Amino acid sequence: MKTKREDIRNIAIIAHVDHGKTTLVDELLKQSGTFRQNQEVAERVMDSGDIERERGITILAKNTAVYYNGVKINIIDTPGHADFGGEVERVLKMVNGVILVVDAFEGAMPQTKFVLKKALELNLPVIVCINKIDRPEARPTEVIDEVLELFIDLDASDEQLDCPFVFASAKSGVAILELGDTPENMKPLFETILEYIPAPEGDEEAGTQVLISTIDYNEYVGRIGVGKVDNGKIRVNQEVVMVNAHEPEKQRKVKVSKLYEFEGLKKVEVTEAGVGSIVAISGISDIHIGDTLCSPEHPEPIPFQKISEPTIAMNFIVNDSPLAGQEGKFVTSRHLRDRLFRELNTDVSLRVEETDTTEAFKVSGRGELHLSVLIENMRREGFEFAVSKAEVLYKEDENGKKLEPMELAYIDVPDEFSGSVIEKLSNRKGELMSMSTASSGYTRLEFSIPARGLIGYRGEFMTDTKGNGILNTIFDGYGPYKGDIAYRKQGSLIAFESGEAITYGLFNAQERGTLFIGPGEKVYSGMVIGQNGKTEDVEINVCKKKQLTNTRSSSADEALRLTPPRILSLEQALEFIETDELLEVTPKNLRIRKKILDPLMRKRANRNS
């Protein structure tokens, strides 16, 4: 007999990146009385990782809960970036409805479409929250039409089309139901959630069924499974059977050693939880996403959609450069292996495979950002390693034809730059699908482009549009191979010998192109120290001292003017490297190098290729 839990609501907040999801959750927490009156609360309190705080992006879905009028509202804040779409897909299995946040100026964006499509496929009711209505250039009425058009494009049902709209400024902590209303607080949004999002239902008398949708990891207790109780109850010390819809042979008896529910930002220990509760379970060492915990009498797995496949891969390799082991704490292949396999505990979209050598591991992910966040996390933890250029993962169709991952790229650029963007993307095998005038002075372009055509393009795009362009991409399935793409037009400047870079040597080198290093930096033979103005690679001696004679004094060196070097960020370095190069990553430095350091061996390899 199914019953409803009227004292609970489970919702996910979904949106395009930067439309204000995390700030909205902050306000719901504050206004529900979760924090004490005088408590210091950080901004974007849900973004707990260092990288999340610095970049202002959400990477992992987070759980929290607030109380309003005696009803517990479990809220899940999800990422907006396509690279972390794996997080969004599975979180939606835990909720009974979603709040779709849309920026009142930018309107519906590619990621809005992606996350909304997932929610509509699961028949979840949607509350549309038009956020940032206090922006000077906000255009809420037009954005309503854009959102409704998006619903129609995605074949929404009549009930889904009849969704409520709430207008908010998460930053100011206010929401209204009609555009002319006087904003006071978030009460209209809370009321809409209680009224419109259905209460969870399930059979309280039936056997236990909990589908694990997220995995948390803690050094002290190991893996923690997070999921919703679909049927029955779950208790501490209960014996349950772990089953999985995709792995019928998997059946293991396990014991629930600790059980938690979410309150505010904390996990609170409970002894039992009923239907509709979102719980965290610890004590089961090999629990995975997609596993269902059931009572032993009825081991019935809950179906679970498969996580999207990775589209891009790179090799993580033990650092073997002449400067290896000087800056990192963890440098061996065992360190690297353990850390990469540990990442699989929490990241479902990642794949790690052993290669034919113990020194290298093939790591596949959903995009460049996905892998660069892992690299950045590892270097902050003290790891030292090298990575190869990102390459896409190909497939074959039944006729043996090569297929490659395709992306839809949505681009907003000032009108005067649209020509150069179209030219660059056409050279990278992009196909212009549509072109329209967006808001004042901006053109919106829509391209279908191979994923490899976008590798290394973002930096160039920012330069071409003088930082004013917005580029968003979304995975669009596999399509026929589009042919070879010519990437970087310029060659590399390569250090000729090992030592320390000297002003005199660098002064002579800078005539050849753009330098990545300054005086006093350690270099080694085969290290890339800059970008050549021409297409070929050039070897340069930057450790060269000036020969002193009677008529020349060493102080003349000080008069040499060096152009400041171009310091590459991690993303820029990953975009820059070619297939015959590696990026050496240490906690202190990023160095680009040739795979083959010895110049003679390198020439021989190039001749044979």
Secondary structure, 3 states (H helix, E strand, C coil): CEEECCCEEEEEEEECCCCCHHHHHHHHHHHCCCCCCCCCCCCCCCCCCHHHHHHCCCCCCEEEEEEECCEEEEEEECCCCHHHHHHHHHHHHHCCEEEEEEECCCCCCHHHHHHHHHHHHCCCCEEEEEECCCCCCCCHHHHHHHHHHHHHHCCCCHHHHCCCEEEEECCCCEEECCCCCCCCCCHHHHHHHHHHCCCCEEECCCCCEEEEEEEEEECCCEEEEEEEEEECCEECCCEEEEEECCEEEEEEEEECCEEEEEEECEEEECCEECCCCEEEEECCCCCCCCEEEECCCCCCCCCCCCCCCCCEEEEEEECCCCCCCCCCCECCHHHHHHHHHHHCCCCCCCEEEECCCCCEEEEEECCHHHHHHHHHHHHHCCECEEEECCEECCEECCCCCEEEEEEEEEEEEEHHHHHHHHHHHHHCCCEEEEEEECCCCEEEEEEEEEHHHHCCCHHHHHHHCCCCCEEEEEEEEEEECCCCCCCCCCCEEEECCCEECCHHHHHHHCCCEEECCCCCCEECCCEEEEEECCCCCEEECCCCCCCCCCCCCHHHHHHCCCCCCCCCCHHHHHHHCCCCEEEEECCCCEEEEECCCCHHHHHHHHHHC
